C-alpha cells in the first residue's frame, strides 16, 4: 500500500513538472515569435527564445515517441536525434546567456530614440537563463554525488569492510572517480580521495573545483581523513566538498573549513 502511494505521488510530480516545462517552452516560443523585432539592443534574444522553445519541444516529443517504441533501428535513430538536439540546445543556451547578460542592465524605453529591448521578452529570457543555469549546476552536483557512490561500490576493503568512494570535478568539467584500495600491509592502503586525485593528475588535470566523498555510514556526514585533506590542499584551498550519505543526501562544505591553517606549497617559497 505504501509503495503504491509513493508511486502515485511520483507520477503526480512528474505530470506537474511536465506541464510546467511545456508552459515555459510554449511561452518562450510565443514570446520569441511575437516580439521578433522588439529588441534592437540585442536582436538575437527573440531568435534565441524562438529557437530554444521549438527545439526543446521537438526533443520532448521525440522522448515521448521513444517511450512507445520497442528495441530496434527506429528507436536507435530517434534516440540519436534526441541527443543531437540536446547538444544543440546546450550550445544554444550558452550562446543565449552571452546575448542576455551582455546587455544587463538595459534600456526598456522605446521612446528615447536609443536602442532598447522590450521589457517582457528580456525579463523572460533573463530568468529563463538564470534558472536554467541553476538547474545545470544542480545537475552537475547530482552527477558528482552519483559517481562517488558508484565508486564506493567498487572499493577493495577486505580488512576494514569500510568502503569509501570519491569523485573529483576538474576545472574543465571532467569527473574522475576513486575508491579505497586496501593492502595486507595496512600502511600501503590508499584512500578513495587520493586514488581519485592521483588518477586525475595522471590524466593531465591540475585544477579542480569540487569533490564528493561517501562511505556506508548512514546517520552522519563523514569527511576525508587528515592525510587526504593535506593531499587535496596541494591543488588549492578553494575546493568545494560534498559529504555524502548512502541515501544520496549531501552536505556542502569547503576544504578551507575542513583544513584551516594548512601547510601548502606557498610555504615552501618563503
Secondary structure, DSSP 8 states (H G I E B T S, - for coil): -HHHHHHHHHHHHHHHHHHHHHHHHHHHHHHHHHTTTS-GGGTHHHHHHHHHHHHHHHHHHHHHHHTT--SSHHHHHHHHHHHHHHHHHHHHHHHHHHHHHTT-S----TTSSS----HHHHHHHHHHHHHHHHHHHHHHHHHHHHHHHHHHTT-B-TTT----EEEEEETTS-EEEEE-B--SSGGG-B-HHHHHHHHHHHTT---EEEEEEE-S--SS-----HHHHHHHHTT-S--EEEEE-TTS-EEEEEHHHHSSS---HHHHT-
